[in-house]
Structure formats: C-alpha cells, structure tokens
Amino acid sequence: MPSPDAVRQQILEVLASNQIAAQVDADGTITVPAPGEDTSTEVSIFISGEAEGLILVTFDAPILIGIAGDEGTRIKALELVNRLNIDSVFGRYTLETFESMNLIVMSHVMIGSDLQEAEIMQTLILVGAPADEADDLAKQELGSGETLREIAGSDEP
C-alpha cells in the first residue's frame, strides 16, 4: 500500500500532466481551481493517514463562506443542503462551522491506494463543477455569505 506522501505525489503528477496548476499547503493539502472557464471556487484535496488500513482522499469545494448564524438563515441553509443532496448523484453537501464561520461545502471521499488518472480528473470535475454552480443559488436563497472569488476581492477567476 502506498504512503499518504506517495498518493499526494501521484495526484500532483496527474494534475501537472493535465496542465492544472496546484498549490500545496504546509499541511500537504493540494488546492486547484475548480474546472471550467469562469469558476468562482476551488477544490482542496486532503490525503489522510490510514483509516482502518486505508488511505483516504477527500475532495472539498467550498460553496458559500460566512453564512449568517441566526436560526432562520441556518434552517434555510440546512433545507438548501438537503435539496442539493437529494439532487446530487456524486458527493455530498454539508453545512459546517469552521473557526466560528458557517459554510456550505461539496465533498467526496475516495480510497487512495489505487487511484487512476481518469478517476482523479473525473472526481475533480464532479466536485468542482457542481460547487461552482451551487454558489450563486446558495447566495441568492440565503442572502448571506460570500463565494471564494468575492472573498479574494476579484471578479476574475
């Protein structure tokens, strides 16, 4: 079984061979722009240590960050997450609290011991593209929160 570092290196090689610019954080998280022409989000790829003998790879794409914490908005956010999950064939949507901030995330977890290039690229698309589409809907319905592009202060992807 490959190590988490070997899995990370494999993913980086696949991204490079597909001409996708990737950043690697100090904790080993890989971050890439969501696929598409005019995206407003990115996909983070986390490689975890062994869980029951398996290396897990998580693809996460934030949809909306800084959602108001009042009860009415939280209920609307949970209803939206539920609808998104019902319509989703791949991955899951969650409402999370991170560093006292509410956010909606699209994610998918896969076993990393025998990844193929097509599987990595397809997962990047199947997580990034729906997240990019859902951010405008979420902002409109909740009236709260920002996309990554807005947080970066840019109208360009």
N, C-alpha and C positions, 0 to 999 in steps of 0.2 A: 504494500500500500504506500502511495506517495505521501510525503510530508505536506503540511499546510504550505510551507515555502515553495515546494515543488509545484503544487497546484496553482499558487499565485503566479509563479513564473510561467507556467503553461498558459494561463489566462492572458497574461501580459503579452506573450508571444503571439497568441491568436489575435488579440486586439491590434498589435503592431502590423501583423501580416494583412489585416483588413484596413489598414491606414486609419485607425481610430486612436486619437491622442488620449493617453491615460495619465492620470496623476496618481501617485502612491503616497498616502499619508504616513506619518511616523508609526502609526499602529498597524500599517500594512493594508489598510483599506484602499481599494482601487476605485477611482472616480472617473467616469466618462460622460460626455454629453449624451442625452437621450437621442436615439436615432431620428433622423428626419431633417428637413430643410430649415424649419423655423421653430426650434424647440425652446421651451421655457423651463425645462427641468434637466436633471442629470440622474445617472444611475450609479449607485455606490455598490461595490461588490466586496462583501466581507467573507473571509475564509476563516472558519472557526477550527479550533483544535478538534481532536477526536471526541465524538459523542457516541458512546456505545460502539466504539471501534470504527466509526465513520468520520470522514472529514466532510463538513457541511459548507456549502457555498450559498450565501444569501445575496440576492439581487434586490436592492431597495431603491425606490424612486419617490422622493417627496412630492406631494401634490400641492398642498397648501400648508403654510407655516404661520404660526402666530394667530391661530383662531381664538376668538374671544372665549373666555372661560365661563361666561354666565350659563345658567342652566338651560335657558331657551335655545341658545346657539349650540350648546353641547348636544341637546336632544336632536336638533336639526342635523348636526354633523353625524350623529350615530345613525339616523334614518338614511342619510345620504350614503354612508359607508355600507349599510345593509343593502341598499339598492344596487350600488356598484358591485358588491359581492355576488348578488343574485345574477347580474348580467355578465359577470366575469367567468370565462372558461378556464383561465390560466391565472394563477397567483391569487393574492388576497389583498384586500384593502383593510387598513386598521386606523383607528383614531388613537393616537399615542400622546403621552405627555413626556417631554424631554426638556430638562433644565427649565422647569416651570412654564413651558410653552406647549400649547396644543398644536398637533399637526396631523395631517392625513397622509398615509404612506401606502404605496402599492409595492408588494414584495412577493418574492418566490424563493423557496429554498430547494436546493438540489444536492444530491450526493456528489462529492467532488473526486472520488477515487478513480474514475474512468471517464473523464469528460472528453467529448469530441468537439472539434471546431464548430460544426454546424449547430450543435446543442448550445454552445456558449453564445453564438451570434443570434440564434433564434430566441433565446431567453432574454438577451439584451433588448431585442425588438419587442417581445411580448410583455415586458415590464415597462420599458421606457415609453413606447408609443401610447398605450392606454393612459399612463400617468400624465403625459403631456396633454392629451385630450381632456382629461378629467379636471385639470386645474381651473380652467375657465368656468366650467359648470359649477364646481365647488365654490368658487369665489362668488359667482352670481347668486347661488342659492343661499349661501351663508352670510354674505355681506361682510365678511371678516376674513382676515388672513392675507398672506402675500405669496406669490409664486417665487421661485428661486431667482428668476430674472428681475422681478421687482426688488427683491432684497439686494441684489447686486447693483441695482440702480441703472439698469441698461434696457434699452428697447431692442437691442441686438442679442441673438443667441450666443 
